[in-house]
Amino acid sequence: MAQNDFNFVSFLLRLLFAALLVFLTYNPSGYSWIGMIKMEVELVYLAASGIVLLIGWVMFLRATWNSLGPIGTLLAVGFFGVFIWLLVHWKLISLENPTAITWVVMVVLSFVLAVGMSWSHVRRRISGQYDTDEIEG
């Protein structure tokens, strides 16, 4: 039987995998899947790594959408968007530096995906209700 031990470490692991997915897909340093396209890496490597990344994106996006729903996803994006706005307002990051903004947006996207992957566990802890997929059959 599966254990239901969701804790902070569980969230951090989801955040780590979300960040790996986001940063391996694209990052300003150039060491990413998009960077491989620009470096003209052989097509077989691009295809293989692209399919692995696509599997990860589908898994994370589907879990986020199913867990948070359209309104919850919009609220999560809005919450983290306002967080970026606060960082700019407090002058911790500058709009004049697009690379810094890109890194922050990528971290925020990682957090949205991690929250989406974790939300069903959090909701179960708070409300005692389980989320299930409906399977007809």
N, CA, C and O atoms as CSV, one atom per row, in Angstrom:
chain,resi,resn,atom,element,x,y,z
A,1,MET,N,N,0.840,-1.171,0.000
A,1,MET,CA,C,0.000,0.000,0.000
A,1,MET,C,C,0.887,1.236,0.000
A,1,MET,O,O,1.928,1.266,0.658
A,2,ALA,N,N,0.472,2.247,-0.737
A,2,ALA,CA,C,1.250,3.479,-0.827
A,2,ALA,C,C,1.171,4.252,0.482
A,2,ALA,O,O,0.130,4.279,1.138
A,3,GLN,N,N,2.267,4.870,0.846
A,3,GLN,CA,C,2.284,5.688,2.046
A,3,GLN,C,C,1.875,7.109,1.696
A,3,GLN,O,O,2.100,7.575,0.579
A,4,ASN,N,N,1.282,7.780,2.644
A,4,ASN,CA,C,0.840,9.160,2.436
A,4,ASN,C,C,1.681,10.106,3.280
A,4,ASN,O,O,1.134,10.953,3.987
A,5,ASP,N,N,2.991,9.976,3.219
A,5,ASP,CA,C,3.875,10.822,4.031
A,5,ASP,C,C,4.324,12.028,3.219
A,5,ASP,O,O,5.489,12.112,2.829
A,6,PHE,N,N,3.437,12.940,2.967
A,6,PHE,CA,C,3.841,14.151,2.266
A,6,PHE,C,C,4.379,15.119,3.304
A,6,PHE,O,O,3.717,15.397,4.303
A,7,ASN,N,N,5.591,15.638,3.068
A,7,ASN,CA,C,6.194,16.594,3.990
A,7,ASN,C,C,6.993,17.618,3.191
A,7,ASN,O,O,6.946,17.634,1.961
A,8,PHE,N,N,7.718,18.459,3.892
A,8,PHE,CA,C,8.477,19.522,3.239
A,8,PHE,C,C,9.527,18.961,2.295
A,8,PHE,O,O,9.758,19.524,1.225
A,9,VAL,N,N,10.163,17.867,2.672
A,9,VAL,CA,C,11.169,17.240,1.808
A,9,VAL,C,C,10.508,16.735,0.519
A,9,VAL,O,O,11.096,16.828,-0.558
A,10,SER,N,N,9.298,16.205,0.631
A,10,SER,CA,C,8.563,15.765,-0.558
A,10,SER,C,C,8.336,16.938,-1.504
A,10,SER,O,O,8.491,16.808,-2.718
A,11,PHE,N,N,7.964,18.092,-0.932
A,11,PHE,CA,C,7.777,19.277,-1.762
A,11,PHE,C,C,9.091,19.708,-2.398
A,11,PHE,O,O,9.129,20.049,-3.581
A,12,LEU,N,N,10.162,19.695,-1.620
A,12,LEU,CA,C,11.464,20.103,-2.160
A,12,LEU,C,C,11.908,19.195,-3.299
A,12,LEU,O,O,12.502,19.671,-4.267
A,13,LEU,N,N,11.631,17.898,-3.204
A,13,LEU,CA,C,11.967,16.981,-4.299
A,13,LEU,C,C,11.157,17.321,-5.553
A,13,LEU,O,O,11.696,17.315,-6.660
A,14,ARG,N,N,9.879,17.613,-5.384
A,14,ARG,CA,C,9.059,18.017,-6.529
A,14,ARG,C,C,9.583,19.322,-7.127
A,14,ARG,O,O,9.610,19.490,-8.346
A,15,LEU,N,N,9.999,20.245,-6.253
A,15,LEU,CA,C,10.559,21.511,-6.726
A,15,LEU,C,C,11.869,21.267,-7.476
A,15,LEU,O,O,12.115,21.893,-8.507
A,16,LEU,N,N,12.697,20.381,-6.979
A,16,LEU,CA,C,13.955,20.055,-7.644
A,16,LEU,C,C,13.699,19.497,-9.046
A,16,LEU,O,O,14.328,19.931,-10.011
A,17,PHE,N,N,12.773,18.533,-9.160
A,17,PHE,CA,C,12.487,17.946,-10.466
A,17,PHE,C,C,11.829,18.959,-11.407
A,17,PHE,O,O,12.094,18.949,-12.609
A,18,ALA,N,N,10.973,19.834,-10.867
A,18,ALA,CA,C,10.364,20.880,-11.696
A,18,ALA,C,C,11.445,21.837,-12.200
A,18,ALA,O,O,11.445,22.215,-13.371
A,19,ALA,N,N,12.363,22.226,-11.318
A,19,ALA,CA,C,13.439,23.136,-11.716
A,19,ALA,C,C,14.345,22.471,-12.758
A,19,ALA,O,O,14.756,23.116,-13.723
A,20,LEU,N,N,14.653,21.201,-12.568
A,20,LEU,CA,C,15.454,20.496,-13.578
A,20,LEU,C,C,14.758,20.510,-14.928
A,20,LEU,O,O,15.392,20.763,-15.952
A,21,LEU,N,N,13.467,20.242,-14.938
A,21,LEU,CA,C,12.704,20.242,-16.179
A,21,LEU,C,C,12.749,21.613,-16.847
A,21,LEU,O,O,13.025,21.721,-18.042
A,22,VAL,N,N,12.477,22.652,-16.073
A,22,VAL,CA,C,12.455,24.015,-16.618
A,22,VAL,C,C,13.832,24.419,-17.116
A,22,VAL,O,O,13.963,24.900,-18.242
A,23,PHE,N,N,14.867,24.233,-16.292
A,23,PHE,CA,C,16.201,24.711,-16.642
A,23,PHE,C,C,16.889,23.849,-17.696
A,23,PHE,O,O,17.752,24.338,-18.425
A,24,LEU,N,N,16.518,22.570,-17.786
A,24,LEU,CA,C,17.067,21.752,-18.864
A,24,LEU,C,C,16.401,22.072,-20.202
A,24,LEU,O,O,16.988,21.855,-21.262
A,25,THR,N,N,15.184,22.584,-20.147
A,25,THR,CA,C,14.504,22.978,-21.380
A,25,THR,C,C,15.091,24.274,-21.921
A,25,THR,O,O,15.423,24.369,-23.103
A,26,TYR,N,N,15.217,25.279,-21.044
A,26,TYR,CA,C,15.803,26.561,-21.460
A,26,TYR,C,C,16.390,27.261,-20.251
A,26,TYR,O,O,15.836,27.207,-19.153
A,27,ASN,N,N,17.505,27.911,-20.466
A,27,ASN,CA,C,18.062,28.852,-19.498
A,27,ASN,C,C,19.009,29.780,-20.251
A,27,ASN,O,O,19.560,29.408,-21.286
A,28,PRO,N,N,19.193,30.982,-19.728
A,28,PRO,CA,C,20.014,31.974,-20.431
A,28,PRO,C,C,21.485,31.603,-20.592
A,28,PRO,O,O,22.180,32.201,-21.413
A,29,SER,N,N,21.973,30.629,-19.825
A,29,SER,CA,C,23.387,30.279,-19.924
A,29,SER,C,C,23.711,29.562,-21.236
A,29,SER,O,O,24.867,29.529,-21.660
A,30,GLY,N,N,22.693,28.991,-21.873
A,30,GLY,CA,C,22.918,28.288,-23.128
A,30,GLY,C,C,23.051,26.787,-22.979
A,30,GLY,O,O,23.005,26.062,-23.973
A,31,TYR,N,N,23.216,26.302,-21.744
A,31,TYR,CA,C,23.324,24.867,-21.509
A,31,TYR,C,C,21.938,24.295,-21.249
A,31,TYR,O,O,21.556,24.046,-20.105
A,32,SER,N,N,21.194,24.092,-22.328
A,32,SER,CA,C,19.816,23.608,-22.246
A,32,SER,C,C,19.456,22.972,-23.587
A,32,SER,O,O,20.256,22.940,-24.522
A,33,TRP,N,N,18.219,22.466,-23.644
A,33,TRP,CA,C,17.752,21.854,-24.889
A,33,TRP,C,C,17.687,22.909,-25.993
A,33,TRP,O,O,18.101,22.646,-27.122
A,34,ILE,N,N,17.184,24.076,-25.686
A,34,ILE,CA,C,17.149,25.168,-26.670
A,34,ILE,C,C,18.576,25.549,-27.068
A,34,ILE,O,O,18.841,25.845,-28.234
A,35,GLY,N,N,19.484,25.541,-26.106
A,35,GLY,CA,C,20.891,25.821,-26.405
A,35,GLY,C,C,21.494,24.784,-27.330
A,35,GLY,O,O,22.342,25.101,-28.165
A,36,MET,N,N,21.045,23.519,-27.175
A,36,MET,CA,C,21.538,22.457,-28.062
A,36,MET,C,C,21.097,22.716,-29.507
A,36,MET,O,O,21.840,22.423,-30.444
A,37,ILE,N,N,19.913,23.255,-29.684
A,37,ILE,CA,C,19.443,23.588,-31.034
A,37,ILE,C,C,20.354,24.643,-31.643
A,37,ILE,O,O,20.739,24.542,-32.808
A,38,LYS,N,N,20.697,25.658,-30.854
A,38,LYS,CA,C,21.560,26.731,-31.343
A,38,LYS,C,C,22.976,26.242,-31.628
A,38,LYS,O,O,23.666,26.794,-32.486
A,39,MET,N,N,23.417,25.189,-30.894
A,39,MET,CA,C,24.759,24.637,-31.104
A,39,MET,C,C,24.777,23.619,-32.240
A,39,MET,O,O,25.825,23.060,-32.563
A,40,GLU,N,N,23.630,23.385,-32.834
A,40,GLU,CA,C,23.490,22.451,-33.941
A,40,GLU,C,C,23.956,21.048,-33.564
A,40,GLU,O,O,24.744,20.425,-34.275
A,41,VAL,N,N,23.454,20.570,-32.436
A,41,VAL,CA,C,23.734,19.201,-31.984
A,41,VAL,C,C,23.031,18.241,-32.938
A,41,VAL,O,O,22.025,18.596,-33.552
A,42,GLU,N,N,23.557,17.032,-33.062
A,42,GLU,CA,C,22.969,16.052,-33.966
A,42,GLU,C,C,21.494,15.819,-33.639
A,42,GLU,O,O,21.081,15.829,-32.480
A,43,LEU,N,N,20.726,15.613,-34.692
A,43,LEU,CA,C,19.276,15.501,-34.585
A,43,LEU,C,C,18.838,14.353,-33.670
A,43,LEU,O,O,17.840,14.486,-32.962
A,44,VAL,N,N,19.547,13.254,-33.671
A,44,VAL,CA,C,19.158,12.109,-32.845
A,44,VAL,C,C,19.202,12.476,-31.361
A,44,VAL,O,O,18.336,12.053,-30.594
A,45,TYR,N,N,20.208,13.262,-30.948
A,45,TYR,CA,C,20.312,13.682,-29.552
A,45,TYR,C,C,19.220,14.682,-29.199
A,45,TYR,O,O,18.644,14.634,-28.112
A,46,LEU,N,N,18.941,15.592,-30.136
A,46,LEU,CA,C,17.860,16.552,-29.918
A,46,LEU,C,C,16.516,15.839,-29.776
A,46,LEU,O,O,15.724,16.164,-28.891
A,47,ALA,N,N,16.265,14.867,-30.649
A,47,ALA,CA,C,14.994,14.145,-30.616
A,47,ALA,C,C,14.853,13.347,-29.322
A,47,ALA,O,O,13.806,13.394,-28.677
A,48,ALA,N,N,15.891,12.621,-28.940
A,48,ALA,CA,C,15.824,11.793,-27.730
A,48,ALA,C,C,15.622,12.655,-26.484
A,48,ALA,O,O,14.754,12.371,-25.659
A,49,SER,N,N,16.420,13.693,-26.356
A,49,SER,CA,C,16.296,14.541,-25.171
A,49,SER,C,C,14.994,15.348,-25.212
A,49,SER,O,O,14.394,15.612,-24.170
A,50,GLY,N,N,14.561,15.737,-26.406
A,50,GLY,CA,C,13.302,16.465,-26.539
A,50,GLY,C,C,12.108,15.625,-26.117
A,50,GLY,O,O,11.183,16.134,-25.484
A,51,ILE,N,N,12.120,14.347,-26.461
A,51,ILE,CA,C,11.016,13.462,-26.067
A,51,ILE,C,C,11.004,13.269,-24.556
A,51,ILE,O,O,9.937,13.268,-23.943
A,52,VAL,N,N,12.176,13.106,-23.948
A,52,VAL,CA,C,12.242,12.959,-22.490
A,52,VAL,C,C,11.712,14.225,-21.815
A,52,VAL,O,O,10.943,14.143,-20.858
A,53,LEU,N,N,12.123,15.390,-22.312
A,53,LEU,CA,C,11.623,16.644,-21.744
A,53,LEU,C,C,10.115,16.786,-21.957
A,53,LEU,O,O,9.402,17.232,-21.058
A,54,LEU,N,N,9.636,16.415,-23.125
A,54,LEU,CA,C,8.207,16.510,-23.406
A,54,LEU,C,C,7.401,15.618,-22.463
A,54,LEU,O,O,6.338,16.017,-21.988
A,55,ILE,N,N,7.903,14.417,-22.192
A,55,ILE,CA,C,7.240,13.535,-21.225
A,55,ILE,C,C,7.156,14.223,-19.863
A,55,ILE,O,O,6.110,14.199,-19.215
A,56,GLY,N,N,8.251,14.832,-19.436
A,56,GLY,CA,C,8.263,15.549,-18.158
A,56,GLY,C,C,7.282,16.703,-18.141
A,56,GLY,O,O,6.552,16.882,-17.166
A,57,TRP,N,N,7.255,17.500,-19.221
A,57,TRP,CA,C,6.333,18.631,-19.299
A,57,TRP,C,C,4.881,18.179,-19.268
A,57,TRP,O,O,4.055,18.775,-18.576
A,58,VAL,N,N,4.571,17.129,-20.015
A,58,VAL,CA,C,3.190,16.625,-20.025
A,58,VAL,C,C,2.806,16.146,-18.626
A,58,VAL,O,O,1.709,16.436,-18.149
A,59,MET,N,N,3.702,15.420,-17.974
A,59,MET,CA,C,3.416,14.912,-16.639
A,59,MET,C,C,3.180,16.061,-15.648
A,59,MET,O,O,2.195,16.051,-14.909
A,60,PHE,N,N,4.071,17.034,-15.634
A,60,PHE,CA,C,3.947,18.141,-14.687
A,60,PHE,C,C,2.750,19.029,-15.009
A,60,PHE,O,O,1.999,19.400,-14.107
A,61,LEU,N,N,2.561,19.376,-16.281
A,61,LEU,CA,C,1.448,20.263,-16.637
A,61,LEU,C,C,0.103,19.589,-16.390
A,61,LEU,O,O,-0.834,20.224,-15.904
A,62,ARG,N,N,0.007,18.319,-16.721
A,62,ARG,CA,C,-1.257,17.606,-16.503
A,62,ARG,C,C,-1.562,17.492,-15.015
A,62,ARG,O,O,-2.698,17.713,-14.595
A,63,ALA,N,N,-0.559,17.150,-14.218
A,63,ALA,CA,C,-0.771,17.046,-12.770
A,63,ALA,C,C,-1.146,18.397,-12.177
A,63,ALA,O,O,-2.023,18.477,-11.316
A,64,THR,N,N,-0.488,19.455,-12.631
A,64,THR,CA,C,-0.801,20.799,-12.137
A,64,THR,C,C,-2.225,21.186,-12.506
A,64,THR,O,O,-2.975,21.684,-11.666
A,65,TRP,N,N,-2.595,20.960,-13.754
A,65,TRP,CA,C,-3.938,21.321,-14.216
A,65,TRP,C,C,-5.000,20.513,-13.478
A,65,TRP,O,O,-6.023,21.061,-13.068
A,66,ASN,N,N,-4.760,19.202,-13.306
A,66,ASN,CA,C,-5.739,18.354,-12.615
A,66,ASN,C,C,-5.847,18.699,-11.136
A,66,ASN,O,O,-6.935,18.648,-10.564
A,67,SER,N,N,-4.739,19.046,-10.522
A,67,SER,CA,C,-4.728,19.323,-9.090
A,67,SER,C,C,-5.286,20.712,-8.779
A,67,SER,O,O,-6.138,20.864,-7.904
A,68,LEU,N,N,-4.803,21.716,-9.496
A,68,LEU,CA,C,-5.217,23.092,-9.215
A,68,LEU,C,C,-6.458,23.508,-9.982
A,68,LEU,O,O,-7.224,24.354,-9.519
A,69,GLY,N,N,-6.662,22.920,-11.150
A,69,GLY,CA,C,-7.770,23.348,-11.995
A,69,GLY,C,C,-7.425,24.667,-12.671
A,69,GLY,O,O,-6.379,25.251,-12.389
A,70,PRO,N,N,-8.291,25.142,-13.560
A,70,PRO,CA,C,-7.980,26.384,-14.278
A,70,PRO,C,C,-7.904,27.604,-13.358
A,70,PRO,O,O,-7.019,28.445,-13.517
A,71,ILE,N,N,-8.815,27.702,-12.410
A,71,ILE,CA,C,-8.805,28.872,-11.519
A,71,ILE,C,C,-7.609,28.816,-10.582
A,71,ILE,O,O,-6.944,29.831,-10.374
A,72,GLY,N,N,-7.323,27.646,-10.013
A,72,GLY,CA,C,-6.177,27.512,-9.120
A,72,GLY,C,C,-4.857,27.759,-9.827
A,72,GLY,O,O,-3.951,28.378,-9.269
A,73,THR,N,N,-4.749,27.271,-11.064
A,73,THR,CA,C,-3.528,27.511,-11.841
A,73,THR,C,C,-3.354,29.004,-12.092
A,73,THR,O,O,-2.255,29.541,-11.954
A,74,LEU,N,N,-4.452,29.671,-12.464
A,74,LEU,CA,C,-4.406,31.117,-12.688
A,74,LEU,C,C,-4.031,31.854,-11.402
A,74,LEU,O,O,-3.249,32.804,-11.434
A,75,LEU,N,N,-4.588,31.414,-10.269
A,75,LEU,CA,C,-4.255,32.046,-8.988
A,75,LEU,C,C,-2.786,31.826,-8.619
A,75,LEU,O,O,-2.133,32.740,-8.113
A,76,ALA,N,N,-2.264,30.628,-8.866
A,76,ALA,CA,C,-0.853,30.348,-8.568
A,76,ALA,C,C,0.055,31.225,-9.424
A,76,ALA,O,O,1.014,31.814,-8.926
A,77,VAL,N,N,-0.256,31.306,-10.714
A,77,VAL,CA,C,0.543,32.160,-11.606
A,77,VAL,C,C,0.431,33.619,-11.164
A,77,VAL,O,O,1.428,34.341,-11.145
A,78,GLY,N,N,-0.776,34.054,-10.811
A,78,GLY,CA,C,-0.975,35.428,-10.344
A,78,GLY,C,C,-0.213,35.711,-9.067
A,78,GLY,O,O,0.411,36.764,-8.932
A,79,PHE,N,N,-0.259,34.771,-8.121
A,79,PHE,CA,C,0.453,34.943,-6.854
A,79,PHE,C,C,1.948,35.122,-7.088
A,79,PHE,O,O,2.560,36.051,-6.562
A,80,PHE,N,N,2.527,34.226,-7.879
A,80,PHE,CA,C,3.961,34.315,-8.123
A,80,PHE,C,C,4.300,35.502,-9.026
A,80,PHE,O,O,5.395,36.056,-8.931
A,81,GLY,N,N,3.373,35.896,-9.898
A,81,GLY,CA,C,3.572,37.102,-10.705
A,81,GLY,C,C,3.663,38.339,-9.835
A,81,GLY,O,O,4.513,39.201,-10.055
A,82,VAL,N,N,2.782,38.426,-8.843
A,82,VAL,CA,C,2.831,39.552,-7.908
A,82,VAL,C,C,4.116,39.505,-7.085
A,82,VAL,O,O,4.656,40.547,-6.715
A,83,PHE,N,N,4.604,38.303,-6.798
A,83,PHE,CA,C,5.880,38.167,-6.091
A,83,PHE,C,C,7.015,38.784,-6.911
A,83,PHE,O,O,7.866,39.488,-6.368
A,84,ILE,N,N,7.024,38.516,-8.216
A,84,ILE,CA,C,8.033,39.132,-9.090
A,84,ILE,C,C,7.878,40.644,-9.072
A,84,ILE,O,O,8.868,41.373,-9.003
A,85,TRP,N,N,6.654,41.111,-9.133
A,85,TRP,CA,C,6.374,42.548,-9.094
A,85,TRP,C,C,6.938,43.153,-7.803
A,85,TRP,O,O,7.534,44.230,-7.835
A,86,LEU,N,N,6.752,42.464,-6.663
A,86,LEU,CA,C,7.308,42.946,-5.403
A,86,LEU,C,C,8.829,43.021,-5.449
A,86,LEU,O,O,9.421,43.986,-4.966
A,87,LEU,N,N,9.460,42.004,-6.030
A,87,LEU,CA,C,10.926,42.024,-6.138
A,87,LEU,C,C,11.400,43.216,-6.966
A,87,LEU,O,O,12.411,43.842,-6.646
A,88,VAL,N,N,10.664,43.523,-8.028
A,88,VAL,CA,C,11.009,44.691,-8.846
A,88,VAL,C,C,10.748,45.964,-8.056
A,88,VAL,O,O,11.569,46.881,-8.072
A,89,HIS,N,N,9.615,46.030,-7.366
A,89,HIS,CA,C,9.254,47.215,-6.578
A,89,HIS,C,C,10.271,47.486,-5.470
A,89,HIS,O,O,10.620,48.637,-5.207
A,90,TRP,N,N,10.743,46.422,-4.827
A,90,TRP,CA,C,11.740,46.558,-3.775
A,90,TRP,C,C,13.144,46.736,-4.325
A,90,TRP,O,O,14.107,46.833,-3.565
A,91,LYS,N,N,13.261,46.781,-5.658
A,91,LYS,CA,C,14.534,46.980,-6.353
A,91,LYS,C,C,15.547,45.855,-6.078
A,91,LYS,O,O,16.758,46.077,-6.086
A,92,LEU,N,N,15.024,44.653,-5.836
A,92,LEU,CA,C,15.902,43.497,-5.687
A,92,LEU,C,C,16.289,42.938,-7.043
A,92,LEU,O,O,17.343,42.318,-7.188
A,93,ILE,N,N,15.431,43.158,-8.043
A,93,ILE,CA,C,15.771,42.852,-9.425
A,93,ILE,C,C,15.363,44.049,-10.268
A,93,ILE,O,O,14.463,44.807,-9.904
A,94,SER,N,N,16.036,44.207,-11.392
A,94,SER,CA,C,15.794,45.360,-12.249
A,94,SER,C,C,15.179,44.919,-13.563
A,94,SER,O,O,15.564,43.898,-14.133
A,95,LEU,N,N,14.223,45.695,-14.035
A,95,LEU,CA,C,13.640,45.430,-15.344
A,95,LEU,C,C,14.633,45.718,-16.463
A,95,LEU,O,O,14.418,45.314,-17.606
A,96,GLU,N,N,15.712,46.409,-16.141
A,96,GLU,CA,C,16.752,46.720,-17.113
A,96,GLU,C,C,17.632,45.505,-17.410
A,96,GLU,O,O,18.397,45.503,-18.374
A,97,ASN,N,N,17.514,44.481,-16.576
A,97,ASN,CA,C,18.340,43.282,-16.731
A,97,ASN,C,C,17.450,42.105,-17.143
A,97,ASN,O,O,16.933,41.392,-16.283
A,98,PRO,N,N,17.270,41.898,-18.447
A,98,PRO,CA,C,16.361,40.832,-18.890
A,98,PRO,C,C,16.832,39.430,-18.495
A,98,PRO,O,O,16.004,38.535,-18.327
A,99,THR,N,N,18.125,39.224,-18.346
A,99,THR,CA,C,18.620,37.914,-17.938
A,99,THR,C,C,18.167,37.584,-16.519
A,99,THR,O,O,17.741,36.463,-16.244
A,100,ALA,N,N,18.261,38.560,-15.622
A,100,ALA,CA,C,17.809,38.338,-14.241
A,100,ALA,C,C,16.311,38.048,-14.209
A,100,ALA,O,O,15.871,37.148,-13.493
A,101,ILE,N,N,15.541,38.787,-14.964
A,101,ILE,CA,C,14.093,38.561,-15.028
A,101,ILE,C,C,13.823,37.150,-15.557
A,101,ILE,O,O,12.939,36.462,-15.048
A,102,THR,N,N,14.564,36.719,-16.559
A,102,THR,CA,C,14.378,35.379,-17.113
A,102,THR,C,C,14.634,34.316,-16.055
A,102,THR,O,O,13.854,33.373,-15.922
A,103,TRP,N,N,15.721,34.462,-15.301
A,103,TRP,CA,C,16.021,33.492,-14.246
A,103,TRP,C,C,14.906,33.469,-13.203
A,103,TRP,O,O,14.483,32.396,-12.771
A,104,VAL,N,N,14.434,34.637,-12.798
A,104,VAL,CA,C,13.371,34.705,-11.778
A,104,VAL,C,C,12.094,34.065,-12.297
A,104,VAL,O,O,11.444,33.314,-11.570
A,105,VAL,N,N,11.724,34.346,-13.539
A,105,VAL,CA,C,10.516,33.758,-14.122
A,105,VAL,C,C,10.642,32.237,-14.184
A,105,VAL,O,O,9.669,31.520,-13.951
A,106,MET,N,N,11.820,31.754,-14.494
A,106,MET,CA,C,12.023,30.305,-14.565
A,106,MET,C,C,11.915,29.662,-13.185
A,106,MET,O,O,11.367,28.567,-13.056
A,107,VAL,N,N,12.427,30.328,-12.156
A,107,VAL,CA,C,12.282,29.825,-10.790
A,107,VAL,C,C,10.812,29.826,-10.393
A,107,VAL,O,O,10.332,28.878,-9.771
A,108,VAL,N,N,10.096,30.892,-10.752
A,108,VAL,CA,C,8.669,30.990,-10.447
A,108,VAL,C,C,7.895,29.875,-11.157
A,108,VAL,O,O,7.018,29.254,-10.556
A,109,LEU,N,N,8.210,29.618,-12.419
A,109,LEU,CA,C,7.560,28.538,-13.150
A,109,LEU,C,C,7.825,27.193,-12.462
A,109,LEU,O,O,6.935,26.345,-12.395
A,110,SER,N,N,9.032,27.002,-11.960
A,110,SER,CA,C,9.354,25.782,-11.220
A,110,SER,C,C,8.488,25.661,-9.973
A,110,SER,O,O,8.004,24.575,-9.657
A,111,PHE,N,N,8.291,26.770,-9.262
A,111,PHE,CA,C,7.446,26.754,-8.073
A,111,PHE,C,C,5.992,26.456,-8.423
A,111,PHE,O,O,5.334,25.695,-7.712
A,112,VAL,N,N,5.479,27.040,-9.505
A,112,VAL,CA,C,4.097,26.765,-9.911
A,112,VAL,C,C,3.925,25.280,-10.212
A,112,VAL,O,O,2.944,24.672,-9.782
A,113,LEU,N,N,4.860,24.694,-10.939
A,113,LEU,CA,C,4.777,23.265,-11.255
A,113,LEU,C,C,4.892,22.410,-9.993
A,113,LEU,O,O,4.174,21.419,-9.855
A,114,ALA,N,N,5.778,22.777,-9.080
A,114,ALA,CA,C,5.928,22.012,-7.835
A,114,ALA,C,C,4.679,22.116,-6.966
A,114,ALA,O,O,4.257,21.127,-6.368
A,115,VAL,N,N,4.089,23.297,-6.893
A,115,VAL,CA,C,2.845,23.459,-6.133
A,115,VAL,C,C,1.744,22.632,-6.777
A,115,VAL,O,O,0.960,21.987,-6.080
A,116,GLY,N,N,1.682,22.646,-8.099
A,116,GLY,CA,C,0.677,21.842,-8.794
A,116,GLY,C,C,0.846,20.358,-8.532
A,116,GLY,O,O,-0.141,19.640,-8.369
A,117,MET,N,N,2.085,19.891,-8.489
A,117,MET,CA,C,2.348,18.478,-8.211
A,117,MET,C,C,2.052,18.128,-6.752
A,117,MET,O,O,1.813,16.962,-6.435
A,118,SER,N,N,2.065,19.111,-5.870
A,118,SER,CA,C,1.922,18.866,-4.437
A,118,SER,C,C,0.531,19.186,-3.899
A,118,SER,O,O,0.178,18.738,-2.808
A,119,TRP,N,N,-0.253,19.942,-4.632
A,119,TRP,CA,C,-1.475,20.506,-4.083
A,119,TRP,C,C,-2.481,19.460,-3.619
A,119,TRP,O,O,-3.148,19.670,-2.606
A,120,SER,N,N,-2.609,18.352,-4.317
A,120,SER,CA,C,-3.554,17.315,-3.893
A,120,SER,C,C,-3.204,16.790,-2.500
A,120,SER,O,O,-4.096,16.504,-1.701
A,121,HIS,N,N,-1.915,16.666,-2.212
A,121,HIS,CA,C,-1.485,16.217,-0.883
A,121,HIS,C,C,-1.816,17.267,0.174
A,121,HIS,O,O,-2.283,16.936,1.264
A,122,VAL,N,N,-1.569,18.534,-0.155
A,122,VAL,CA,C,-1.850,19.623,0.784
A,122,VAL,C,C,-3.358,19.693,1.044
A,122,VAL,O,O,-3.781,19.807,2.194
A,123,ARG,N,N,-4.163,19.627,-0.007
A,123,ARG,CA,C,-5.618,19.691,0.146
A,123,ARG,C,C,-6.124,18.527,0.991
A,123,ARG,O,O,-7.018,18.704,1.818
A,124,ARG,N,N,-5.560,17.343,0.789
A,124,ARG,CA,C,-5.974,16.184,1.582
A,124,ARG,C,C,-5.654,16.400,3.054
A,124,ARG,O,O,-6.452,16.044,3.921
A,125,ARG,N,N,-4.493,16.981,3.342
A,125,ARG,CA,C,-4.113,17.254,4.732
A,125,ARG,C,C,-5.043,18.285,5.367
A,125,ARG,O,O,-5.426,18.153,6.529
A,126,ILE,N,N,-5.404,19.315,4.593
A,126,ILE,CA,C,-6.232,20.387,5.133
A,126,ILE,C,C,-7.681,19.944,5.292
A,126,ILE,O,O,-8.289,20.168,6.338
A,127,SER,N,N,-8.231,19.318,4.262
A,127,SER,CA,C,-9.664,19.025,4.241
A,127,SER,C,C,-10.014,17.567,4.528
A,127,SER,O,O,-11.155,17.262,4.875
A,128,GLY,N,N,-9.055,16.676,4.390
A,128,GLY,CA,C,-9.344,15.258,4.548
A,128,GLY,C,C,-9.945,14.630,3.309
A,128,GLY,O,O,-10.299,13.451,3.327
A,129,GLN,N,N,-10.068,15.398,2.221
A,129,GLN,CA,C,-10.666,14.892,0.987
A,129,GLN,C,C,-9.571,14.488,0.013
A,129,GLN,O,O,-8.550,15.163,-0.116
A,130,TYR,N,N,-9.803,13.378,-0.667
A,130,TYR,CA,C,-8.860,12.874,-1.664
A,130,TYR,C,C,-9.271,13.349,-3.050
A,130,TYR,O,O,-10.462,13.442,-3.348
A,131,ASP,N,N,-8.293,13.651,-3.899
A,131,ASP,CA,C,-8.552,13.916,-5.313
A,131,ASP,C,C,-8.400,12.598,-6.047
A,131,ASP,O,O,-7.459,11.844,-5.800
A,132,THR,N,N,-9.326,12.323,-6.950
A,132,THR,CA,C,-9.227,11.102,-7.748
A,132,THR,C,C,-9.505,11.449,-9.199
A,132,THR,O,O,-10.202,12.419,-9.498
A,133,ASP,N,N,-8.951,10.645,-10.098
A,133,ASP,CA,C,-9.282,10.748,-11.505
A,133,ASP,C,C,-10.492,9.862,-11.762
A,133,ASP,O,O,-10.580,8.740,-11.262
A,134,GLU,N,N,-11.413,10.383,-12.545
A,134,GLU,CA,C,-12.574,9.574,-12.872
A,134,GLU,C,C,-12.221,8.654,-14.026
A,134,GLU,O,O,-11.790,9.103,-15.088
A,135,ILE,N,N,-12.410,7.363,-13.804
A,135,ILE,CA,C,-12.130,6.366,-14.835
A,135,ILE,C,C,-13.414,5.584,-15.071
A,135,ILE,O,O,-13.926,4.922,-14.168
A,136,GLU,N,N,-13.923,5.667,-16.285
A,136,GLU,CA,C,-15.125,4.919,-16.608
A,136,GLU,C,C,-14.713,3.562,-17.117
A,136,GLU,O,O,-13.699,3.411,-17.798
A,137,GLY,N,N,-15.517,2.579,-16.774
A,137,GLY,CA,C,-15.061,1.345,-17.311
A,137,GLY,C,C,-15.838,0.166,-16.995
A,137,GLY,O,O,-15.495,-0.934,-17.429
